[in-house]
């Protein structure tokens, strides 16, 4: 079924044949609408012979298209041209993993990196209920950005045949192909349960991943044979040759990871692909070069000297023994419990601060919570149900304890405060900090603190009596900021978190107040806590991990131990919502879900997509009302990309693939581009991406938080909000022709959400000048300062109807309000009507251009997300 160059399949113009396989042929093609290069897979006619099979295929394709992972080849479209069924996919440049293995085994660093990326992509799909079932090196593409999984989920379609059997001619050792219409998979990578025709789940993919890892590490397949029957017999009854007999330099830990994945019984394998990804990442970090050590003032103890002598005598044997000790799963004599906030109280979340802190003795929890519309700090002893509000902490966040457990420090109203927990005195202000607050650590009479993003870049120290701050750290070239200081028990050493500029590289660094030397302990994890003086705890990819630590030598010992999964985590800022002290850990989880809904003016909803979570920052209709743009998040990291939704077909395509967090999309007036904010080693600032372009263009230099609001009708001006230190959030206008930005509204109050009217005469926005957020209109006429307050008792999210005759906003009671002028164009006197109430979990709201429907982003907490989870008795 070879197609000639120039053949049109819908809007896609065929260019050249790229390859062929058991499922069909793959062509390079051009999307004539967007001007981008795509890959088109033309399916063999046998796969679409029946209406039932075609409908099943289309349903499967929709599910796969919803997968948002940088290591899964994106599925853009599905179509039919005459008798030809085709898939439109992301076009990739590189080579397949099969081609790379054919040249010999891979270096250890590539085995670990590629393996972790494959496992991470599998985990993303498994969570969406999709099993690949034909994972093999030929379905993995190596690109400059890492690996990409191909043909994801298509094999699952062919397993519906209850009488499936193995076709002996469907695969060869030289060129293994999928056995289409039979037991699905390629025989040399099939799990035992697949070969026996038993029901399979995601653990079959883990077995195939083990085969791939084995092949990358050795250059050989784990199960060989001269025929398909011989290979089948080997998989069912034989063990692969030990890897160290093929390559003695292979780390034992890698061999353990691979052999666990290749266990015959699914119950004996790694139970999730995420487990494999974590193991590979941990091994990658432990295999990296040794970092410079922090010089420690005190002399080695007698026991330390003995240990060094023994180490010199036994050499590698002792290292092996220590590694074995900490890689063996530990059986903690621990107790797990959940603390449920009382009715009417909601734990306060913030992307920069965990907002909970354990007392040094591990017996009392201090946390920030919302009650009655404002945040305050509360205390709860772990052995009691009583909760006590700390007076004078209204608006407080980021609590931290003094080392004697008698005081609480916190941020509020642009200052760092302290208060005695006995409550005998009012809180005392210590120093001015950035408006977003600070993170801090307190030992003896010294407090280390760091401003939230947008403030000072260094870590400072002050006396617990206040005074002039003294700079402690200095970011080096290539570093953006230092934060998350944490004193060690000696009161001299401390840990802090370093963020690189313009990349998402993060480091946990060990430093000293009296020595300039530092050493890097960990990379790309959250802030760090201490279970004990010799054991750290941190978050990586949503998993809470503990690891032993030798402060004398500035090194980690052994492998991490898993404490809990699904921790509330925001990688860009390093925040993991947990704290630890004296053998106790408290944490919160994030298993939230997200839905995109359409709702009419009567409040009747229709589901568009439930493959969230979605960001609350931004939801934008195109001017024709046919498409929408929003951010789809990766919950394990907090990162995300902009996706474009075709609302009529309920399908989506990814627009951005940035290494960072893309937020707040806004359509240009002509509908040809999207402006959005990108955080990638800096604060989120403005970029533009043409729908036909492969890269984005920076509009405004980084420096402060910037979020687009709307374009003027002619498209020449972009109104956006920017947070600056002295005046909170202000509204600016950017001339798109000269790229110069000028302030428009920059009072001492917070102005945000600028929305230009369709006739260009008014700017709708919100302001907190009255003490609560209200919706206003500001005249855009030259020299005209006329302003009208629209909402009467609180409001946000102003949105215009396309003809400019109606304005919508959301009231304090979460109702969608309709505002119309009593006289055309005269907004001083208006009629306000309530349309409907938004669902309680609504995160974002947008109105269609004609005002007849609305889009909602809805987010719902998972089971247990509202609780404080506590583990006691950790050693």
C-alpha angles and dihedrals in degrees: 000000000000110000123219121240110269095031110145120224101184105304092340119102114207116231115170139346111255100182148312137233145161092295100047144280130314122214136184108236143169125242100224092198099053099023094231131131115249138174118240123200113202109204124224113255093244091069094058101037096120135045089233093054092046092051090048091050093050092050090051092048091054091054092049092047088059092061110109111192129127090226098053119082105244119241107218105178147348124215150159126223111185105308093341119104114196144176124214114214142174111282111236131195119207138060134293120256087241090060091048094049090050087068092055141280119323127247114264092250091057093045090055096042098044092041093052091048092050091048092048091052091048091051091053090053095043091055087055090053096254123132117193098210093184103060111156138137091266089062094053119081121199111216134170088264095050133269127337124199115225134200090022114189098351093111090057089067093064097055095079092092105102091199095055117155137173117272106217092206098048098089139032131190092241096052113010113201132182115270095237116209093010134073099330121243142049110288098230090056099038121119119234092253090054092051091049091052093243124145110277135202136186091299089075086067089052090056090051089048089054089054091051093048090049091050093047092049098045107020087235134095115249094230118041137178143147094247140026090256091053092050091048091051091049093051092048099044113012136072120227119252111273109267094225089061089060097039114012090192092067110117112246089230091060091049089051091051092050097044091049089054089051097054112135095229117063089220091061095052129083102290097218135027087231088066089056093047092052094047091051093048092049090050090048092055094044089050093055122103119284112265124227111274127238111247109239121209100214122080121250114270122243091256090050091053091051090049091052091050091050090047091053091050099044098032113173094010092069092046089052092049094050091049091050091049094057098036091058109093110256123227103218116203085224139144124219123203140160127230113208117205113234120259112284094027123102125187109245118241126201128171092228103042135042090214095212130090134181121220114248091256091052093236104104131051122208114194142167117238141169116244123162094357098304135081122242137163122260136188128217127175110221091229094053140060093217118111120196126197114224105230118233095026099107109149090014125152141158099046121197132177132233112242091250091054094235100106139047122210122200146159125251137151095359096308141096112237140185130203134181111244090222085069096223095130137038117256114276123222112231107179144338115266136177115295090251091060131237144267116234149172127207128206123167106320096335127093122193114201141173129195121242118256111304096034131081115335098216137071116250136191130215136173116263084244091062125241135135115342119238119213112240105177133034119205112234126223107295094026119112102191147337121228146143098065113192124183119224118223094264090065092228105071122061140175125229139177121242122200120201121227118249093000135068095241110135129185136191107217132196114217142162133227092225103035128060096213119103136180133203112240103174140006132216099001135114129269114299132244133186125240088181137344090279104035129072128199126201143148127253121177091343095309121119109224136185125205135176117248135200105208092182091064099025093238140123120238125219127331127318121263121224113241103171142339135231096034116177100260138170110188099191092065098027093240117155113174101233143090134196138198138158096356095316129110127191121189144157127225133221116208094143123155131210138210135188111216137184117212131184128221091273093055098255108148134210124193115237101170136351098184095109163123096158130187119253087217105093142353118179136183120213114241092255092052093233099105139036134199127212143145121268111202135213100224095202092061108015091237123128149165137226114259128192117221125208095211097196094053096032092228129126139207126199114243101183131040099180124156093244144034118312114198147170103023119201125186120233117241092255093046093236100111145025126226114206143156120257126198110194111146091327137060114288109278136168126291133164127215122190110219089237096046130094096209136043129239122227110233103182128022116253121260111110138018110291127183126176119236110179145314127251113252092261092049093234096111130051117199112208140164124238130187114224128180101247105035104033111225118356134183120242134181121221121206102222092203099053098022091228120141125208129184115252103174115018109151124146088267130077115269120180148146099056113197120179117216117245091249092050094236101107139040117208114205143146129249135181094209092123094051093263130064113267136174118247140177120221123193114242094201115124108271092357113131096177110144130182127195108222106180119061105197107019132314146167143175100059113197130179130221111236094251092050093235096111135041125196130200139163118250127220087258089058095252124141107239128201118212124191128172117247087223121034111269093359109112099174089090118037144168114233122196132176113234104182143318120263119236110269093247095054112137101177140014134201133173125222117244092254092046093232097111140021139210122227132191108210125192127186129192116241124238108291097011092115092055133087106235114211131194118187133183098042115158 
